[in-house]
Structure formats: C-alpha cells, structure tokens
Amino acid sequence: MGIVLRQSIKNTVITYFGFGIGAINALFLYTHFLGKNHYGMVAFLLSAANIMMPLMAFGVHNTLIRFYSRCKSEDEREKFLSFMLLMPFLLIVPVSAISYFFYEQIAFFILQKNPTLKPFLWLIPVIGICMGYFEIYYAWVKVHMQSVFGNFISEVLVRVVIMVLLFGVHWNWLTKDDFIYGLFAAYLLQLIAMKSYAMYIKTPVLSFKMPHNVKEIVGYSFFIILSGSVAVLLLDFDKVMIPAYENISSNALYSVAIFIATVIAVPSRAMLQIIYPITAKLMGENKLDELNDLYKKSAINLQVFGGLVMLGIFLNIKEVYQLIPAEYSGGILVVFLIGLSKFYDMILGNNNAIILNTEYYKSVLFFGLLLVFMMIGLNMLFIPKYGIVGSALATLISVMVYNTIKLLFVVHKINLYPFTVNTGKSLAIIISVFLAFYFWDFPFHPIISIILKSILITIVYLYLNYKWIISPEINQVLDTMKRKIFPQSRN
C-alpha cells in the first residue's frame, strides 16, 4: 500500500482543495450570483453531459487501464494507444449527427415543462465530448502511475474557471446566459490541460495499425459504455428527471444538497485513482492473494476516512444550511440519504475495479440495467409524492441494491471479501460519535460552531480508531505525524 497511500494522501489533499473551491461555488457563488433557475439549468446540463460521457468516450478510459499492462512490447503499446485515441469517433460522429439533425424533436421531448433550456441543449453532447476525452487522457497518465497532477487538473482547474465565470456574472462582465455558454470553455480548457500533461508523460508515436486483440478491445469497450452508463445514471439521472416533474429551480435545491453529500466520496475518488491500475495489473498477473490484501486495506481505509468526513457533514449540517440563502433550505434529508449511499459505495473499496478486470464482467451488466429501470421507476413514483427527497430516496435504494449485488458477485465468483472484524468496530465508532455529538450544538456563529465541533469530532474519532487499531496504515501515518510534531516522543 506504499505508493497507494502516498498518492492517495496527495490526491486527497488536492481533491479537498478542489472541493473547497467547489463548495464556495456551489453554496455561495451559484446561490448568490446565478439564482435558482439558472443554477437548476446548470445542474441539468452538466448531469446530462455526464450521462453522455461514457458514449462519447466509447468506454476507452477503462479499456486503456485494463489492456495497457498486457502490451508486451513498445510497438504493441503504440498501436494500442493510437487506437484508443481514434476509437471514440465511432460513436461521437453518429451521436453528434443525430443531435444536430433532430435538435427540435429532442428539445420538444425533453423540455415540455422547462422550455427555457432549449437554447442550451447543444451544450450537452459538446461538453460530453470534452468530458469523455478528458477521462481518456486521465487514464493515459494513470497507467503510468502518475495520478497526482492529473488529479489536480481534474478536481481544481475546472472549478477555478467556473469561479472566475461566476464573478464575471457578479461584476456584469457576463450575463447569466453567457455563463452557461462559458461552461463549454471551462471543460474544453480542462481537456486541453489534461491532454498536454498526458503528452508530456508519454507522447505516442501514432500508428494506424490495428492491435492484434482488436475484437476483444472493442467488445470490452462496448460493455464499458453500458456499465459506465449504468454507474453514471445511478449518480446523475435524478437531476435529469426532476425537471420532468418539478420546476427547474428544484434542481438548484437538490444540487446544493448533492454537493454537500458528495464531499463524503472525496477519499474514495482520491485513493481509487491509483488503485484502479494496480488492481488491473494484479488481476492480469493472477496475484489473487495480493489483490485480496489490497481489497481489504482499501475498504477499511476508505471506511475510516469516509466515516470521518460523513460525521463532519452530518453533525454540522444544520449550521451549514444557516450559511446559505434560506430559499435553498429544505435539503437536509437529501444530504443524509445521498450521504449514506456515498458511504456504502466507499466501504466496498476497489470492488468495481476487480469486477471490470475479471472474465465475469459482462454478467454484472444485466443487474445494472435492471437497476437503472428500477431507479427510473422509483423516481417516477417518489418525485411526485416527495419531491427532491423522493429522488434522493430512489437513489439510495438503487445504489444499495446495485452495490450489494456487486459485492455478493465478487465474494461468490472470485472468493474475495472486503470486510474484516475491524469493519464492525469502525461502524461502532461512527455510530457512537454520531450519537454523542448530533444533539450537541454550540450557541455561536455557524462558522465558529462548525470549526469547534469539527475539531472535537476529529480528535475523538481519530483517538478511537488509533486505540482500536482499525487501520494499521492510518496508524502508521498518525505515528509519523506525531514524531514530526513531537520529535522527543518514542510512540
């Protein structure tokens, strides 16, 4: 776990820095400068673009990670990388053509309740292409075990550009409509930066010869398109469905709550950037004992990190909502429901990476497609009754069912299991800390209250985890920090 923990810590710091900028954007700048209607439009457009991303990338971002380590010579690697860059056009061209020639029909179908979105619909496939090729170039650097600077581009750059655009609206340099068009510039700049870094890490010698295993590569990519679409739909389809039943402004309230809850997943995003290529390598070399060890370590480490973040959010959520405009209130229950879904996703460690690198990967797709239909049905049932809370509940149920199926699949088919006795101990610590602090509020300004409570939660939580030795790797990091802060200390 050496390289994993080092790069994970760096990635976590970068990702939280990016999320800090994102928090300023989502909770303060969007809410004060853009307004609920345009904020709701942004949430819809970016979620729709994210749903299109697996199509526009043709699944190449996962295919590249799976097959790169199998290339035995430099010539094979060059042919493979060149093919990876060109393959997405097999779907980009037809999807773009359909979007162009049937724009009016698509707009009518999607926008019956919110016609103000019509001028911006063309941004969905265009931003989707930027997102798709960004992920391809990001995978390019991951296979060379260089995830840190790429993570900086991924998590920080686009948020900084969006922050600048939001201030442009505030200073009347841009209209609110101009800002929405500016989203394309933000994601294009992110793509250019990622491509430049990828070319710096490994400049390919373009080859127009097909790889010897082209049939297997294309077949796997088609699966990734479908399975990736399932995963993205579980994350973003709620924000696309809400405008079908509610005013677009409801998406703004939902997006605020979603952003707060998504912070829980930051340690997972950081650690899995480096774990995915390592998992692919271990699977390719059939080192199942090492993989099982990695599986358990990733699961417990993510549970400890994620548990701390989840507690920090859940126990300070009332104070957080006091800091944003009152018109965006009403999303606290959404934060809890989505937060629990993110936490459950985290504690399964590198579960997804294992499945995608086995011979059984196609079997899970069937369950994923069923769950997409289940999620759509649940949204159709719950949104009219409970609004955005109903959408969050539909997401929680769908994610828990889907992840449980994948967990049982890995346990049954590959005989790998992520949980240990420390998993139960960690859950006990999380529940105990939650019960101890949830009903305890400071009578101060919300920011001061958040800072004081977060410090107390962190001290108690880390102390209990350290004493019970929940994660030896985290204890080792804490011991190192302790020696640096107190050089005379022996322990």
Buried (B, 14 or more C-beta within 10 A) or exposed (E): BEEBBEBBBBBBBBBBBBBEBBBBBBBBBBBEBBBBBBBBBBBBBBBBBBBBBBBBBBBBBBBBBBBBBBBEEEEBBBBBBBBBBEBBEEBBEEBBEEBEEEEEEBBEEBBEEBEEBBEBBBBBBBBBBBBBBBBBBBBBBBBEBBBBBBBBBBBBBBBBBBBEBBEBBEEEEBEBBEBBBBBBEBBBBBBBBBBEBBEEBBEBEEBEEBBEBBEBBBEBBBBBBBBBBBBBBBBBBBBBBBBBBBBBBBBBBBBBBBBBBBBBBBBBBBBBBBBBBBBBBBBBEEEBEEBBBBBBBBBBBBBBBBBBBBBBBBBBBBBBBBEBEEEBEBBBBBBBBBBBBBBBBBBBBBBBBBBBBBEEBBEBBEBBBBBBEBBBEBBBEBBEEBBBBBBBBBBBBBBBBBBEBBBEBBBEBBEBEBBBEBBEBBEEBBEEBBEEBEEEBBEEEBEEBBBEBBEBBBEBBBEBBBEBEBBEBBBEBBEEEEEEEEEEEEE
